[in-house]
Amino acid sequence: MEKGVTHDIVVIGGGPAGLAAAIAAREAGVEDVLVLEREKELGGILNQCIHNGFGLHTFQEELTGPEYAARFIRRAQELAIPHLLSTTVVDLERQGEALAVTSVSRQDGLLVTKAKAVVLAMGCRERPRGALNIPGTRPAGIFSAGAAQRLVNLEGYLPGRRAVILGSGDIGLIMARRMTLEGAKVLCVAEIQPYSGGLKRNIVQCLEDYAIPLRLSHTVVDIRGKERLTGVTIAQVDEAMKPIPGTEEDFDCDTLLLSVGLLPENELSKAVGVELAPATGGPVVNESLETSIPGVFACGNVLHVHDLVDYVSEEAAQAGKNAARFVREGHPPAQGGLALVPKGAVRYTVPSKADPARMGETLTVRFRVGRNIRKGLVTVAVAGQEVLRKKRPVMAPGEMEQLVLKKDWLKGKAGPITIFAGEEEGLEWQKTQ
């Protein structure tokens, strides 16, 4: 066991968020940065995302997932940032002024590392079947969409020949196309919500281009098969998400893929006592992406589930820079900050609070809406005074929204920052005041 080794910054996770954070911290002047990654190679989930569409914002060109990851891996190598692979962090705790990171390495066994600051970049995981309460048997042939993606893209196995996909998140949509290209027949994609959870471009490119039907307001109500899946039954649901009798439809299939949501991986966050936001499942953070524990920062899908990896990298770079500033300078006395309050169709905001004394000249705020909106309006008010009004032709739950706050808007204000989204017509905004 190795004890007492201290680093300025330890980054937990070597995927796109962790790499961007580590690079930004080093470029901000902190030399002693260590990355811990549980897989046997850097890159995270991007290694199995062989489709294109990555990097349009970051590099102004279209890359595959591995190509996008390779850009950051190469930069980390140029900066000689050390990393430990096949190393799983099993505990994180506060010990006085330091953070103790306990990990298990396949090569070195149990490691206890001290850090002045920690960046949480563990990503997210898929919601399993057990969380869905789908009745029926438990045969082989039921996979999460991410597991099926790994089997096809990395392992070279086709999970089945006739598939139904439950859930229209981006991974499920992409796997509908991937299975089709590999010769499988995707019978339909069923989505319990009245809207898709994926990007519009994925609906078009992965379903409509291949004539794969999307059944909104539908879910799986029965699973059949003993040793191997032989079929599923889907049914329409009402506004309360309850199946409507008489709407059942049977599909003979040997594979069911589940794309029913992603959950930020926050067991370590809970271990150290980080406050979590109910709406996202990720940490509550301030303008510096710092959690409720001083010196612990969060970024990427461990903070909230993103739709574009470009935004993950941008956010993680900010977390890395702020972690570096924490190591170099500490913090000015915290004033509590102004709360960001979601209104109308806004489900949550990241960050959840902002202190003008500790932010730069601008602050990027990201949020998601909880329903489809056409002819939309986004409004920002500080202490009840409107400071920003933007029209948005279309807003959807599957696509992240963002806006930029100016420091001058917040100076000297004591009231909350209200972020509203809704239809432009009507009195919805006035009703929230």
N, C-alpha and C positions, 0 to 999 in steps of 0.2 A: 504493500500500500504506500502511495506517495502522498505525503501530507505537507501542508504549509506553503506550497508553491503559490505565489501571488502574481496575478496579471492585472494590468490596468483595466482591460475590458475583455470579458468573455462573451462570445456570441453563441447562443444555443440554436443550432440549425445551420446547415450549409447549403440550403436551397437558395432561390433567387433573393429572398429577403435577407437571409443571413449574410450572403456574399456581398450584397450592396451595402449593408450596414457596416461590415468589417472594412470594406474598401474606403467608405466615406470617413470612418473613424481614423484610419491610417492617414488618409489624405488631409485630415484636419489636424494632424500633428501628433497623434498618439501612436507611438511605435509598438507598444506591447499589447497586441490584440491576438486573441486565440479563438479559433472557430472549432466547435464540437459538433460532429455529424454522426448520426447513428447508422447511416448506410455506408456501404463500402466505397462510395465515390461521391464527390460533390455534385450539386445540380438539383437535388431534390426531385420533386414530382415532374419537373420539366424533362427529365431523362426519358420518360415514357410518353411524352406528348410530342409525337413525331409529325403532327400536322403543322401547317404554317399558320400565320396570323399574329405571331409574336414580334415585338420590336418596332412596330410602326410609329409609336410615339418616342421611344427611347433612341432608336437608331435611324429612323426615317426609312426603314426598309423592312420587308417581310421575311421573317425567319421562322424556322421550326423551333420547337422547345429546346432540343439539345444544342442547336446553333446559338440560341439566345443565352443559354446557360454557359456555353463555352466562352462567350465574350467576357463574362464576369469571372469565370475560373481563370482565364488567361490574365486578366488584370490583377487578380489576387496573387497569382504566381509572380507576376512582374514586381509586385510590392513585397514579395517574400513573406506573405502573411501565413503564419503556421496554422495547421489544422490537424485534428485527430479524427480519423475515420473509424467506422465500426465502434463508435463510442456513444453509448446511451446515457443521457443525464437522468438520474433516478431521484434526485432530491435537490432542492434549492432552499436555503434558509439564511436568515439574517443573523450574523454574529458580530455584535458591536457595530463598528463602522464598516465592516467588510461583509461581503456576500460569499457564502460557502456553496460551491457547486460540486455535488457528488455525482460521479459518473462511473460507468462500467465499460471498460475497453476490452475487446476480444484479445488484444495483444498484451496489455499492461495490467489487466485486472481492475481493481477498485482504485479510483483516483479521487482525491479531495483537493479542489482548486479554490483558492481565494480570489476574489475580484473586487475592484473598486466600483465597477459598474457592470451590469449584465444587460445584454440585449436579447429579448425573447423573440425567436423567429422560428418557432416549431411548426408552423403551418397549421393545417386542419386535417380532419378525418371525415370519413363518410358516415352518415347515419345508417345503422344496420337494420335488418328486417325486424329484429326483436323490438325495435322502437315503434313499429307500424301497426302491430296487432292484426296482421292479415291472417284470417283463418285458413285452415287447410293443412296438408301434410308437409313434411320437411325433406323432400327428395333432393338428390343432386341436381345441379343445373341452375341454381339460384346464386347470382353473383352481384356484388356491388359493381357499378359501372367502372370505377377506378381499378378494381381487381381484374375485370375483364380486359381493360385497356392494357394493363401490365402483361397479362397472359398473351394477348395478341401481338403487342408491339415489342416486348422484350423477351418473352419466353418462346414465341413462335407457335402458340396453341390457339386453335379456334374453339371457343367455349361451347358452341352449338351451331345447328343449322337453321332452326326456326325460332325466332326470338320475339318476345314482347318486352318493351322497356317501360318501366313505371317511373315517372318523373321526367320533367323536361329541362333539368339543369343542363349547363353547357357540356358536362362530361357525358351525360346521357345522349344528347343530340349528336355529339361528335362520334360516340360509339355506334349510333344508328348508322351513320355513314360508313364507319370503319368496318363494321360487320358486313354491310352490304358489299363493300369493295372486296372483302375476302370470300365472298360467295354465299354468305348466309342470307336468309330471307327475314327481314324485320317486318313483322305483321302490323305493328302499330306502336305508337308512343302514347301512353295514358298519363294525364296530368290532373291531379285532384283540384288544383286551383282553376279559376276561369281564365287564367293567363299563363303564358309560359314563363318559366324561371330562367330562361337562357337568353343570350344575346339575339337580336333580330337577325343578324347576319348568319348565325348558326341555324336558325329555323329555316332560312331560305336555302343555305348551301348544303345542309345536312339532311333535311327532311323534304322540302318542296322539290329540290332538284332531283331527288330519287323517288318521288311519288310515295313517300312514307306518310301515312295518315297520322295526324296529331289529334287526339281526343281530349279536349279540355273538359274540365268538370267531370272526370272519370277516374276511377281507381280500381285496383284489383281487389275482388271480394272473395275469391277462392283459388286455391292452388291444388292441383291434382297430380298424382303420381306416387309410386311407392319407392322404388330404388332410384328412378330418374324422373324428372319432371315430364309429364305428358300433356299438360294443358293448364290454362288459367281462365278465370272468368272475370271480366271487368263489368262495371256498372256505372251509370251516371250518378252523380251525387247532387244533393240539394244545397241551399245556401248554408246550411249547418254542417256540411261535409258528410251527411249521412246518405248511404246508398238508397236510390229510389227503386222500389220493387217494380219488376216488369221491364227494367231497362238492361237486364243482364245480357252479356254476349260472350260466348265461349270461343276460345282460340286453342287450337292444337299446336303445341310448341314444346321444344325440349330445353328452352333457356328463358330465364327471366332475369333481366338486368335492373338493378335498383339505382336510380339516380334521384334520391329523395332528400337531398340537402347535405350541406357540409357544416361541420361543427369545429370551431377553433379548438386546438389541442392545448388545453390550459390546466392540466393536472399539476404541472410545476408551478404555475401562477398561483393556484390554490394553496400549494404547499408553503409558499413564502408569505401568503396572506394578502395577495393582490386583490383589490376590489374588482369584481366582474360586472359587466353591464348585462342586464337580463335580455335586452333586445338583440344583442350580438353574440353573447356567450364569451366575448373577449374582454380584456382589461378596460377599465375606465382610465383614460389618459388625458393629460393636459396639452397645452400648446406645444410642448417639447416632446410629445409622445412618451412622456414619463408616467408610469403607473402610480398608484397610491403608495408604493414603497419607494423612497428616495434612492436613486441610482439604478432602478430597474426600468428599462424601456421596452416597448413592444412595437412590432411592426409586421406588416404582411398579413397573411391569413390567420395568424394566431390572434391578431387584433380584431379584424373583421374580414369576412370573406369578400375577396375582390373579384371583379370580372376580367380585368386585364392585368397581366403580369407587369406591364410597363408602370402601372400605378403602384404595384408592390415595390418595385425597385426605387421609384421616386420617394415613396413614403419611408422605406428602409434607409435610404441615404440620409434623410432628415434625422431619423432615430440615431444613426451612427454618428452624425455630426454633433447632435445634442449630448450623446453619451460621452464623446470626446471633450466637449465643453465642461461637462460635469466633472470629469477626471481632472482637467486642467485648472478649473476655476471654482468649482463648487457652484452653489446657487445663491443668487441674491435672496434675501428673506421673502418667503412666499406670502403673497397677499390674499390667497384664496382663489383669486381669479373670478371671472364672470362665467356663470353657467350658460351653456348652449342648450336651448330648450326646443325640441322638435314640436312642430305644430302642423295641423292639417294632415296631409298624407305622409309626412316625413316620419319614418320609423325610428331613426336614430341619427346621431351625428358623431363624427370622429374629427377632432377631439370632443370631449364632453365639457371642457371648461378652458378658458383662455385668460391669462394674466398679461395685460399689455406691457407690464414692466419686464417681462421675460420673453417676449416674442420679438421677431424681426419686424420689418416695416409692413409685411403682409403675412397672412396666415391662410393656408388652404384648408377648407372644410369639406369633407366628403360625407355623403349621406345617400340613403336609399328611400324610395317611396314604397308604400304598401299596396298600391293598386295602379292599374293603367290610367294614364291621364293624357288627354288630348287638349290642345290649346291651353297649355298649362302656364302657371305663373309661380315663380320663386321669389320670395320676399324676405329681406333681413331687416329686423328692427332691433335697436339697442336702447334699452330702458324705455321701450314704447315708441321710440322715434324711428321711422323708417329710413334706412340708409342705402338700401339696394332693392331694385325691382327688375327682374329679368323674365322675359317671356320664353317659354320652352314649348315648342310645338308638340313634342311627345315625351313622356316620361314613363318608365316601366320598372317594375320591381327587379327585373333581371339586369338592369344597367345602372351602374353607380353614377351619381351626380356629384358635381363639385362646384364650389364657388370660392372666391378669394375675398377675405376680409382685410380692410386696411386698418393699420394701427391707430391712425388718427380718429377713426370712428369710435374707438373704444376708450380713448384716453379720458380720464376723469369721470367715467360713467360707473354707476353702482348697480344698475339694473341688469337683468338677464339679456342675453343675445337670443332672439327668437328667430328660428329658421322655419319658414312656412312654404309648403308646396300644395298646389291645388289647381282647380280649373280657373281660368281667367274670368269667366263669367260667374255671376252670382255674388253672394255676400259672405262667402266662406272666410275670407281674410278678416273682414270686419268683425265676424262673430268670435274670432279668437282673441280679440283685444279686450 
